[in-house]
Amino acid sequence: METIEDAFDKSRALVFGVGGCGDIVSTIPTARFLESHGVDVILGGVAWERVVVDPQPGPRHFDEIENIDRLNDAVAIATGETRTRDGIEFAETNVARHYDEDVLLIDIHGGVRGVAAGLNDACDQLDIDLVVGTDAGGDVLAAGDEPGIKSPLTDAVMLSVLTHLTVDTCLGMYGYGSDGELTLDEVTDGVARAATGDGLLGSWGLSSRIVEELESLLEVVTTEASRLPVNVARGDLGEAEIRDGARSVELTPASTVTFYLDPEAVAATSDLDEHVTDTESFAAAQEALSDAGYDTELDHERSLAADRE
């Protein structure tokens, strides 16, 4: 894609949250944007919840999940009844129940290569001709040297997946810095690096109608990074604390805008992508980033689990 307007010529799009853990909420502005131009949309997300929802460290495998229709090893159709065998519901479960429609759930245990193969197959099965991955906060734009990175693993894998798909793809960054990992300057640097490679495809902001829809959805989905842009749209600007005070973020009007980027342009300046792009398992991606000196969200969850024992 050379511009976001190219998306308007598509028939059906998958719009999914790249980071799991509530990122599916960040898909809604983009989904409604595409639908307003006649594109059919199916929502989706990664099968991984934060420890405040799921105390088991790491992403969930489809073998652990009930009430899904598996399209292949990496992609399944989920409903409002989808949950793990030990009773954990995903953000995608709540979204499916809220809208009374199926969503796609992504199992990332196959690494970049396995997930890409699964998504390519799912696109064939479901007649999808555009895939948009959305991220709440902007940490997906990290070059790799930013000191505040806390969750590089899933974002790096799914960004790289977008560069391996056979259909057109796009990356949507929503909530400028709202996850507290990258500073506003670092998010801006990420956008600038992509733009230098002709990778800034366009942008679109929240309308009052979408804000109202998001407020309704946020009553049933737990997420801070996707909630803060809604707060901004209601006039809450300036510094805010998240993660029980562990991080602070600066909220500006840019938080309400989704910036659309070429995934290849973003990946081209990412050290993280370089380490994971050829992985054929989630474990290999984790090992690659660990060997490169990165602490990942899986390391954090394992540490918390060990502290509970």
Secondary structure as UniProt FT lines:
FT   HELIX           4..9
FT   STRAND          12..17
FT   TURN            18..19
FT   TURN            21..22
FT   HELIX           23..26
FT   HELIX           27..35
FT   TURN            36..38
FT   STRAND          40..46
FT   TURN            51..53
FT   HELIX           62..64
FT   STRAND          65..70
FT   STRAND          75..84
FT   TURN            85..86
FT   HELIX           91..99
FT   STRAND          103..106
FT   HELIX           108..110
FT   HELIX           111..126
FT   STRAND          130..136
FT   HELIX           139..141
FT   TURN            147..148
FT   HELIX           152..162
FT   TURN            163..164
FT   STRAND          168..174
FT   TURN            176..179
FT   HELIX           184..196
FT   TURN            197..198
FT   STRAND          200..205
FT   HELIX           208..217
FT   TURN            218..220
FT   TURN            225..227
FT   HELIX           228..233
FT   TURN            234..235
FT   STRAND          238..242
FT   HELIX           243..245
FT   STRAND          247..251
FT   HELIX           253..256
FT   STRAND          257..261
FT   HELIX           263..267
FT   TURN            268..269
FT   HELIX           271..276
FT   TURN            277..278
FT   HELIX           282..291
FT   TURN            292..293
FT   HELIX           297..308
//
